[in-house]
Amino acid sequence: MRLEGKVAVITGASSGIGAETARVFANEGAYVVLAARRLDRLEALASEIISKNGKAIAVQADVTKPEDCKKISEAAIAEFGQID
């Protein structure tokens, strides 16, 4: 539980390295903000993490767009109160 109480934003979380990183961070106690373009996959991953007593939210976003980056940070602050 090395990340207990920390809030991590994971981009590219809908598959591959991003999804696995989110799982590892959640298993270590982090609250994870999952961000990517494929909302259905983000929601499935968030449900998986939550079912294992983790904390996660899904934010559909394209990190090449500044307004989407702002949306990610605003969602993290609204849900968890901080970003670590």
ZIZIQUI-V189341 format. One record per residue. N is the residue number from 0. PSI is psi as a letter, one per 40 degrees, with the letter a starting at -180 (* if undefined). Layout:
# ZIZIQUI-V189341
n:N psi:PSI
n:N psi:PSI
This chain:
# ZIZIQUI-V189341
n:0 psi:f
n:1 psi:e
n:2 psi:e
n:3 psi:h
n:4 psi:e
n:5 psi:i
n:6 psi:h
n:7 psi:h
n:8 psi:h
n:9 psi:h
n:10 psi:i
n:11 psi:f
n:12 psi:e
n:13 psi:e
n:14 psi:i
n:15 psi:b
n:16 psi:d
n:17 psi:d
n:18 psi:d
n:19 psi:d
n:20 psi:d
n:21 psi:d
n:22 psi:d
n:23 psi:d
n:24 psi:d
n:25 psi:d
n:26 psi:d
n:27 psi:e
n:28 psi:e
n:29 psi:i
n:30 psi:h
n:31 psi:h
n:32 psi:h
n:33 psi:h
n:34 psi:h
n:35 psi:i
n:36 psi:d
n:37 psi:g
n:38 psi:d
n:39 psi:d
n:40 psi:d
n:41 psi:d
n:42 psi:d
n:43 psi:d
n:44 psi:d
n:45 psi:d
n:46 psi:d
n:47 psi:d
n:48 psi:d
n:49 psi:d
n:50 psi:e
n:51 psi:f
n:52 psi:f
n:53 psi:i
n:54 psi:h
n:55 psi:i
n:56 psi:i
n:57 psi:h
n:58 psi:h
n:59 psi:h
n:60 psi:i
n:61 psi:h
n:62 psi:e
n:63 psi:e
n:64 psi:h
n:65 psi:d
n:66 psi:d
n:67 psi:d
n:68 psi:d
n:69 psi:d
n:70 psi:d
n:71 psi:d
n:72 psi:d
n:73 psi:d
n:74 psi:d
n:75 psi:d
n:76 psi:d
n:77 psi:d
n:78 psi:d
n:79 psi:e
n:80 psi:e
n:81 psi:i
n:82 psi:h
n:83 psi:*
